[in-house]
């Protein structure tokens, strides 16, 4: 199965109940997906009478309709994504982004989204793209980017958002839930390069990726506190996105493509 197939089959994808199909579109190609209990309004032509006789309750054949998709992406390109041990998190994010848009077919739309709006199609690198929103090395404004997506994307679009989400204010949880209800949303959360612990000891000078310098003592207690805080933060972010009906994955610096595939329960090709 490919990412595109997974999107078409996804239960997160908004649909109208009663159509007997997991999509909200009409298409010429139909592929059987599953049987489910009849919902009032289902097309009676899709009732499976043999299955109904076996179960004693009305059963509807759910089919997959061949449709064009809108694939959209938000990528945090701020300084905190430009750190890493072997390569930067941003390089991994861009690798995932290439795989995301590579899933598109010629009839699909590909859109980049940030806080600044949609740029002319000529600025988009994807060969299938029709619109683009570009990022920058400035601080990432998650709130504006998410709200831009909500305003610009058509219902049912597939949205991939990649970042470390350091500025994801709890007040944005409602926005995440609104997006999760309208789109098929996937969040890749960048794992801190020092997730397993700081490789530092003694009195050190620490420089923030997005500004600020401090001198601090780092001992075994401080390393353990740092490790615990990072893991708690990552777990909390995953829970917030999942509560909002987002598919989630961990972006590791060494394998952006693998992180995207894993979020969909797929093996990297």
Secondary structure, DSSP 8 states (H G I E B T S, - for coil): --HHHHHHH-TTS---TTSSBSSSS--S-EEEEEEEE--TT--GGGB-HHHHHHHSS-EEEEEEE----EEEEEE--SGGGS--SSS-HHHHHHHHHHHHHHT--TTSEEEEE-TT--B-GGG--STT-S-B----SS---HHHHHHHHHHHS-TT-EEEEEE--TT--GGGHHHHHHHHHHSEEEEEEE--TTTT-----EEEEEE-TTS-EEEEEE-HHHHHHHHHHHHHHHHHHHHHHHHTT-EEEEE-TT-HHHHHHHHTT----
